[in-house]
Amino acid sequence: MSQKSDRQQAREAVAAYHEAELAELVAHVAEAIDRFRSDELKVFGVDEVLFQYSRAAKELWKFCNVGNVQVTAGQLHGAPPIDWWERGTPRRTRRPVEEVPTSELE
């Protein structure tokens, strides 16, 4: 294969990975909004989820878009999966919103 073809395959692999991982992050937001609509989660809890989403999405974007795409694609194979949601957790919290008592989210 040519280097151009290798780079194209790497770009496609990284793009597919980025899309799949971003969909998982968006699912966290959808769940929080559903919980808000059913009065299981207060508005500040949703805000916290949105903040974590933003941080996680930025980390994912950096991973997928900064650096050599072929190196990034190579990291996708055989390496342990990265928990982007956890990477977005604010340092002060480091616990899932589900575990935060409702009184702290009001």
C-alpha positions as CSV (number, residue, x, y, z in Angstrom):
1,M,0.0,0.0,0.0
2,S,1.1,3.5,-0.6
3,Q,1.7,6.1,2.2
4,K,-1.2,8.1,0.9
5,S,-3.5,5.1,1.1
6,D,-2.2,4.3,4.6
7,R,-2.9,7.8,5.8
8,Q,-6.4,7.7,4.3
9,Q,-7.2,4.5,6.1
10,A,-5.8,5.9,9.3
11,R,-8.0,9.1,8.9
12,E,-11.1,6.9,8.3
13,A,-10.3,4.7,11.3
14,V,-9.8,7.7,13.6
15,A,-12.9,9.5,12.2
16,A,-15.0,6.4,12.9
17,Y,-13.6,6.1,16.4
18,H,-14.2,9.8,17.1
19,E,-17.8,9.5,15.9
20,A,-18.5,6.4,18.0
21,E,-17.0,7.8,21.1
22,L,-18.7,11.1,20.7
23,A,-22.0,9.3,20.4
24,E,-21.4,7.6,23.8
25,L,-20.6,11.0,25.3
26,V,-23.8,12.5,23.9
27,A,-25.8,9.5,25.3
28,H,-24.7,10.7,28.8
29,V,-26.2,14.1,28.1
30,A,-29.4,12.5,26.7
31,E,-29.7,10.4,29.9
32,A,-29.3,13.4,32.1
33,I,-31.9,15.4,30.2
34,D,-34.3,12.4,30.4
35,R,-33.7,12.2,34.2
36,F,-34.2,16.0,34.5
37,R,-37.5,15.7,32.6
38,S,-38.7,12.9,35.0
39,D,-37.6,15.0,38.0
40,E,-34.9,12.5,39.0
41,L,-32.2,15.1,38.5
42,K,-32.1,18.8,39.2
43,V,-31.0,21.4,36.8
44,F,-27.6,21.8,38.4
45,G,-27.1,18.1,38.0
46,V,-27.7,18.5,34.2
47,D,-25.3,21.4,34.2
48,E,-22.7,19.3,35.8
49,V,-23.2,16.6,33.2
50,L,-22.9,19.2,30.4
51,F,-19.7,20.5,31.9
52,Q,-18.3,16.9,32.1
53,Y,-19.4,16.3,28.5
54,S,-17.7,19.4,27.3
55,R,-14.4,18.5,29.0
56,A,-14.6,14.9,27.7
57,A,-15.4,15.9,24.1
58,K,-12.5,18.3,24.1
59,E,-10.1,15.6,25.3
60,L,-11.5,13.2,22.7
61,W,-11.1,15.9,20.0
62,K,-7.5,16.5,21.0
63,F,-6.7,12.8,20.9
64,C,-8.3,12.4,17.4
65,N,-7.0,15.6,15.8
66,V,-3.7,16.6,17.3
67,G,-0.6,14.7,16.1
68,N,0.1,12.1,13.5
69,V,-3.1,10.4,12.4
70,Q,-1.3,7.2,11.7
71,V,0.1,7.1,15.2
72,T,-3.3,7.8,16.6
73,A,-4.9,5.0,14.5
74,G,-2.2,2.7,15.7
75,Q,-3.1,3.5,19.3
76,L,-6.7,2.4,18.7
77,H,-5.5,-1.2,18.0
78,G,-4.4,-3.3,21.0
79,A,-4.4,-0.5,23.5
80,P,-6.8,-0.6,26.4
81,P,-9.9,1.5,25.7
82,I,-10.0,5.1,26.9
83,D,-12.9,6.1,29.2
84,W,-13.5,9.6,27.7
85,W,-16.3,10.2,30.1
86,E,-14.0,9.7,33.1
87,R,-11.4,11.9,31.5
88,G,-13.9,14.7,31.5
89,T,-14.7,14.4,35.2
90,P,-13.8,17.6,37.0
91,R,-11.0,17.0,39.4
92,R,-13.0,18.3,42.3
93,T,-15.7,15.8,41.8
94,R,-14.3,12.5,40.5
95,R,-17.5,10.7,41.2
96,P,-20.4,10.1,38.8
97,V,-23.4,12.4,39.0
98,E,-25.6,9.4,39.7
99,E,-23.8,9.1,43.1
100,V,-24.1,12.8,44.0
101,P,-27.0,13.2,46.5
102,T,-29.8,15.3,45.1
103,S,-29.4,17.8,47.8
104,E,-25.9,18.7,46.4
105,L,-27.3,19.2,42.9
106,E,-30.0,21.7,43.9
